[in-house]
Amino acid sequence: MSDTPSKPPAAVSSPCIMVCTVDGKSGLCLGCYRTLQEIAQWSRLPEPERQRLMAILPLRASRIDPALRGEQ
């Protein structure tokens, strides 16, 4: 064991809002608009890649039926 204190792990930025339901038609999470593959790989992606994806996620909202998002 080392006597030097270890650093806590760096926080992982995430668009998750705890609405974890995937729309079968679009394949996107209704809360964060990520695909299941993106969600599974998220913690292993480099921070610049996570930031790039988070910038484009809002553009995916139009791929989901508004009624599924609680809109009319």
Secondary structure in CASP SS format (residue, H / E / C, confidence):
PFRMAT SS
TARGET T0000
AUTHOR 0000-0000-0000
METHOD secondary structure of the structure
MODEL  1
M C 1.00
S C 1.00
D C 1.00
T C 1.00
P C 1.00
S C 1.00
K C 1.00
P C 1.00
P C 1.00
A C 1.00
A C 1.00
V C 1.00
S C 1.00
S C 1.00
P C 1.00
C C 1.00
I C 1.00
M C 1.00
V C 1.00
C C 1.00
T C 1.00
V E 1.00
D C 1.00
G C 1.00
K C 1.00
S C 1.00
G C 1.00
L E 1.00
C E 1.00
L C 1.00
G C 1.00
C C 1.00
Y C 1.00
R C 1.00
T E 1.00
L H 1.00
Q H 1.00
E H 1.00
I H 1.00
A H 1.00
Q H 1.00
W H 1.00
S H 1.00
R H 1.00
L C 1.00
P C 1.00
E H 1.00
P H 1.00
E H 1.00
R H 1.00
Q H 1.00
R H 1.00
L H 1.00
M H 1.00
A H 1.00
I H 1.00
L H 1.00
P H 1.00
L H 1.00
R H 1.00
A H 1.00
S H 1.00
R H 1.00
I C 1.00
D C 1.00
P H 1.00
A H 1.00
L H 1.00
R H 1.00
G C 1.00
E C 1.00
Q C 1.00
END
